[in-house]
């Protein structure tokens, strides 16, 4: 299955490519950060008081501008987001940010 973020990324990439195609310009190499859920698979979206909470970080990927058709693009995006979701980078970045805030509350 696909996530809404993946569908949004596909539409965004198609729109950017169409813009550059219509201007007859070369599409630049683009990268993006996208929000991703960092909760453990079985972790509840509610805290111990029953209030909703989010645990999220950023995944990073390059934009795929060379594709045959929208289905080809979808699978390229899906592969990239799946790789990003397996990466420890968002967890490391979140841990570092938390550590910085905890050691310097003025941040």
N, C-alpha and C positions, 0 to 999 in steps of 0.2 A: 504494500500500500504506500501511498504518498501522504506527506503532510501538507498542510496549507502553506507553510513556509516554502516547501519545494515547488509547489505550483506557482506561488508568487515569484520565486526566483526565475522560473522558466519564462513567465510572462514578461518580467523585467528584462531579461536577456534578449528576448525576441524583440521587444520594443526598442531597446538600445541599438540592436543590429539594424532594425528597419530604419531608424533615424539616420544612422551613418550610411546605409545603402542609398537612401533617398538623397542625401547630400553628396553622394559619390565620393565619400572619404573613407580612408582606411580606419577600421575599428581599432581603437587603442587596446592595449592589454589592461584589463580591469580586474580588480580583486574586491572582495566584499567580506564584511563581517556580518554574521547573522545570529540572532538569539537562538539558544538551544536549551532545552530542559536538562538540568544536571541532577535531578532527583534520581535516587536508586529506583529500579524497576518496581519494587513492591512498596516503596515509601509512599505514605499517604500524602495527598496534597493539602492536608489540614494539620495544624500543630496540635499539641496536647490539650489546648483549650477549645478545639473545634474551629479555630479561625483559619481561613485559607492562607497559604504561604507559597511563594514561588522560590525555586532554587534554579537559577539560570546562569549561563555564561555565554561567551561568544565562540562560535565556530568561524573558521576562515576558509575561503575558497576563491579560486580564480573564476572569472566569468568565461563561459564557453561560447565563443562567437563563431566557431567553425562547426556547423552542424548541418545535416542533410534536410531534416524536417523536424517538426515539434516533438515527435516521439523520440527521435535520436537525441535531441536536446534534453528531454525529460530524463532519459536514462543516464546521460552524462552528469546532470545535476544530482540525481538520486545517488549515483556512485560517489560523487564528491561529498555530499552531505553525510552519507554513511561512513566514509573515511574520517570526516571531521568528528563525527559522533564517537568513533572509536579512539580518537586521539586523546592523550592525557593533557594536551595543552590548555583546554578550557578549565580543567580542574586545577592545574598548576597556577594559572593566572588568577583564578578565584581565591585560592589559598594564599597567594602572595598579596593580593589586595586586602584580604581579611587580616593578614599578619601586619601589614602596614597600618591599617586603621587601628588595630588593637595596640600597636606600639606607639602610635602618634594620634591620639584622638582629635587633634586639631585638623586633620585631613578631611 
